[in-house]
Amino acid sequence: MTILDNPAAVDADTYLDRARTAATVIEAEANAIEEAATITTPVFEALSEAGLFWALVPKQYGGAGLDIVTTFKIIQEISRADGSTGWAFMANACSTGVAVGFMDPVGAEEIFGGELKGITAGMIVPTGRGVRVDGGFRIDGRFQFASGSAHASWIGVGFVVHDENGEPVIDDDGQPDCRIAFVPRDQVEFLGNWDVMGMVGTGSYDYQVADCFAADRFTMKTFSTTPTQPEPVYELGLLGIGVGGHAPVALGLAERALQEIAGILETKVRPGYDGVVGDSDVFRLEFGRREALFRAAQAYVYEVYGDAEATAARGETITAEQRARMRQTATWAQEVAGDVVMFAHRWAGSATVRNPSALGRCVRDAAVATQHALIDRMTIAEAAADILPAYRRAR
């Protein structure tokens, strides 16, 4: 794989332009992506040659070294082109950001610093089992939802450390010692079975490892709050980066749904309407409301994440309220996207029923995206606990 130019000399706007160029390839390949259940070779080449997979990798390793808002805008543009590709790309780019930001720098240099830079994917929730051995861990486990794994070179496996008696090791906080390891893909057995109604092209396969060795330099604490790299973006934390990436995927789906319904109803006629449906006041009222919701969600996502990274860049600690707002907006963006996409679906009539249909894919993709455990509605309730005090103090 090749990265164009010298990444250190490329600015954020250029990477955004590259994302728009890649989007044209993705749109042309969208049907093939769904048929293959993973991104196709032309799409992989477009993303890798543009250096987009390494958006959150520091420039010292030859990555783009981008801020979180620019990275999210790239994810949104890729998701606008195709939801499955956006989701898989998000999984790759964000897990790569987590890996490089919290792994031992020696391991990060080895995976990301060479000419052939690693791409990560995989489930990092600690469902596996690892035992300490000399220089690392021996890991067993079965995992799900390895989005973007078909083209990933390093696969994440989450595990709980166990002792020689098979008992979980308890850390200094009184909790099980949970870790994440990234292992070469040739040590992983992929189990397939990705047959779903939406996000079909994400390649989110099940996989397993058996007595797999992971060196210490390729591991990290699952709930680490201390980055190993100095860039302020990593102060957002594992959840800030990993969960936050779902928001721009939702924004991309909503944006595409609005584009599609605007085009579909430009010429569509139905009984009961004077002229084309798109000229009716009823449609324009509903469109105006949904477009405002989309714009509000987009602005809020970028405001919240940009503000948190700016706080870290000033050398200040990101507050509990800021972290709560990151969780809040990641989930809220999904709710807005679901509403916007279903609005477009209801007005489109049969245009989403017949395959292939870009809006039909948006409908199916949004239906699946909103079911992710990390953006459950309860996350907004939990976030409110740290948002409410500021309102109470303001009385």
N, C-alpha and C positions, 0 to 999 in steps of 0.2 A: 504494500500500500504506500501511497505517496502523499505527502503534504505539499501543497503548492507554496512556492516562495519561501521566504524566511519568516516564520510565524512572529518573531519578535518585531518585524517591520510592518505587520499587518494590523490595521486598526479595527475597532468593533464594527464600524459601518461596512467595511469590506466583507467581514464574516456574515453580516446580515444580507448583503448583496449575494453572497455565495449561497446562502440558504434559499433565496428567491430563485436563483438559477437551478439549484437542486430540485426545488419544488416542481419545476416544469417537467423534469424527468420522472418524478414521483407520480404526478398526475397521469402521465402517459402510461405508467406501469401499474396503476392502481388495481385494475382488474386482474392482472397477472399475479400481483402480490396476494390478493385474496384467494386465488386459485392455488397458489403455492403454500399458503398459510405462513409465509415469512417474506421479508423483503427480497426483491430480486437482485441479481448481480449488477445490472445497470444502476440501480438505486444505491446499493452498497458502494459502488465505485464513485458515484457522484458525491456521496456524503464523506467518504474517506479522503478522496482527492482534494476536497475543499477544506479538510482539516476539522470538520464539524464535530466528529465524535470526541475530540479532545478539547472541547470548548472550555472545560473547567480544569484542564491540566496546566500547571504553571509554565510560563515561557521558558524557564530554565531547563525544562525537560523537552522543549520543542512543541509544547501545546499552545493553544490560543491565549490562555491566561485571561479569559473574559470574566466580567462581573456577572452577577446572578441575573440581573434584568436583561442584559443582552442575550445571555444563554436562554432565558425563558422566551424571549422574542423569537429566537431561532426555533425553539421547540414549537411555538405557536404557528409559525409559518409552515414548518414541516407537517404539523397536524392539520392545518388548513388544507394542504394538498392531499393528505390521506391520513385518516385517524389512526389506522394500524401502524403505519410507518412512524407517525409522530410518537405514538406510545412506545414502540420498540426503541426508537432513537432516544427518547427521554430516559428509558430504563438504562440504556448504554451510557449516555452522557452523564446522568446523575450518579449512577453507581461508580463510574470512573472518577467523578469528582469526590465522592465519599472515600474511595480507595486511596487515591493519591493524597487526599487531605489528612487522613488519619492513620495511614499505614507507616511503618518504619521507613524513613527516607531512603534507606538502602534498597528496600524492596520496591519502593515507588520508582526509583531510578532504573532498576532492572526491568520493570514491566513497561514503563512509559518513556524512558529516556533514550531508547535506541531508535534506529531508523525505522524498524517495524514496530510501531507502538501498539501496546495491548489495548483491547477493547473488552470491557467487563460486562457481565450480566449475571443473573441468578438471584435466588432467594436468600436473603441474609437474616431472616428470622431464625432464632436459635432452636431449630427442631432436630438438629443432628446431635451426635454424641462424639466427643473427642477426649482422647487420653494423652496426657503429657508424656513425651519421649524426648530423647536427646535431640536438641535443636528444633523442636516443634511439636506437632500433634499428629496422632493417627485418628482419622475421622471416619465415621460411618453415618449414613443418613439418607433419607429419601426426601426430595423437595419438589415443590410445584411452582408454576408460573415463572419460568425463566424467560421472560420477554426479551427478545433480541438476542437469544442465545445461539441462533443458527450461524451467525457471523462473529460471535464473540470468541476471543482467544483465551480469556481467563474467566472462570466461573466462580461465583461466590457461594459459599456454604456456611450457614450459620449453625453454631453448635454450643452445647453446654459442656464445660470441662468436667470430666469424671475422674475419680481416683482409681487406684488399682483394684479396689474392692467394688467398683461399679457405682459408687455413691457420688452425687453431684458435689463439686468443690464449691465451698462458700467463700465469697470474697470479703474484703474488710467492711463492706456495708451490710453484711448479713444476707446478701442475695447470691443466687447461683452465679458462678463465673461464666458469663456468656461471651462468646467470641465470634468473629467473622474471619474466614480464611478465603483467599483467592487462589485457586488451583488451576493449572493448565487444563484446557478442555479435553486433552487426550486421557486424563485421569477420571473423566466423568462419563457415565453411561446415560445417554438420553433415551427416554422411554416413549417419546411421541405423545399420543393421545390428546392432541390439541384440536378438538372438534367442537366448535362453539358457534353461538348465534351472532356475535359481534366481536370487534377487535380480532378478526379472523387472521389477519396477516401479521400478527405480532410474534408468531412462533414461540408462544409461551409454554414450552414443553415441560413435562415432568422429567426429573433426572435423579440419579442416585450416585453415591460414592461408597466404596467398600474398602476399609483399611487404607484410606488415602492419606499419604503424608503431606502435611503443609508446614513449610519452614516458618519459623517465628517471624522472619522479615516480611512475610506475606499475610500476616494476621493483624487483627486489631480488636480492641474491646468493642462489643456491640453497642454499648451505651456510653462510649467515650465522649467527653466534652472538651477534650484538649487536642486541638489540631497539631499535626507534626509539620505543617507548612505555614509560612508567615502571612500569606495573602488573607485579607479580611473576609473573603467569601467563605472560607472554611469555618469562621466563627458562627455562621448560621447553623452549624451542627448537622449531624446525620439526618435528623428529621426535617430540618429546614431545607436541606438540599433534596433529600430523597423523596419526601412527601410533597414538598413544594412543587416539584416538577409535574405533578398531576394537573396543577392549575392551568398552565399554558396549553396543555393538551385539550382541556375543556374549552378554553378560549378559541383554539383553532377550530374545533368542531362547531361552535356557535357561529363563528365568523363565516365558515363555509356554508352553513345552513342558511344564513341570511343572504349570501351571494346566490345560492341556488334558487331559493324561493323568489327572489327578485327577478331572476331570469325566467323561471317557469311561468310566473303570472304576468309577464310582460305581454304575452299573446294568448293566454288561456281564456276561454269563454265558457260560461256555465249558465244554465237557466236561472232567471231571477236577477241577473246583473245587467246593467246598461253598459254595454261595451265589455272590454276585457276585465277580468277579475282584479288585476293589479291596479286598476284605476279607481276601484271602489273605495269609498270613505271607510267602510268597515275594515277592509284589509289594511289600508294605510294607517288607521288608528292602531291596530294590533301590531303592525310592523314597527311603527314608531316607538311603541312601548317596549317591545323586545329588543330593538336596536339600542335603546337607552340602557336597558338592563345589561346588555353585552358591553357597552362602552363603560358603564359604571364598574362592572366586575373587572374589566381589563385595567382600568385606571387604578382601582384599589389594589389589585394583585401587585402591580409594578410599584405603586407607592409604598406598600408595606415591606416588600422585599428590598427595594432600593433604600428605604429608610434604615432598615436593620443593618444592611451591609455598610452604609455610610456611618452608622454608629460605631461599628467595629473598626472602620478605617480611621476614625478619630482616636482610637485607642480606648474607647469606652466599652463598658459591658452592655451587651444587648439585654434589654429588660425583660422581665416575665411578661409584661403586657405586649411587647413587640413579638415575642415568641408565640404568645397566644393568638395574636392577629395573623401570624403566618399560618397557623393551623386553621383558624377561622376562614380565612380567604381561600385556602386550598380546597376546602370543602364547599364553601359558598359558590365558588366558580363552577364546580360540578353541578350544583343545583340550578344555577342560571343556565348553563349549557343544556341541561336536560329540558328546561322550560322552553328555551329558544328553539331547540331542534324539534321538539314536539309541536310547537306552533307552526313551524315550517312544514312539518309532515302533514298536519291537519289541512293546511291550505293547498298542499300540492296535489291532492287527489290521488290518482293512479300513478303519478310520476315517481313515487317511491316504491311502488309495488313490483314493477318489472325490472329485472336485472339485465344489464348493469345499470346502476343508478348511484351517482355521487351522494345525493341526498339520502337515498336508502341506506347507504353505508353509514352516513352520519347518524341516522336513527338507530341502527343496530349498535354502532360503536358507543354512542352515548348511553344506551341502555346497559351496556356492560361496564363502561367506565364508572358509572355512578354506584356500582356494587362493590367497589374495592374497599377492603376492611379499613384501610388507613384514612379513608374519607367518609366514614360513617357519620351520620347526623350527630351522634353523641360527641364527636370532636368539637362541634360548635358549642355544645353545652359545656364541655370541659373548658374551652377557651374563654367562655364568658366569665368564669370565676376570676380570671386575671384582668379582664376588661372592665368589669363592673366597678371596681374600686375608684378608678379615675372619675367616673360619673358621680359617685357618692362624695368624693372630695370636692367636686366642683359646686356642690349645692350651696 
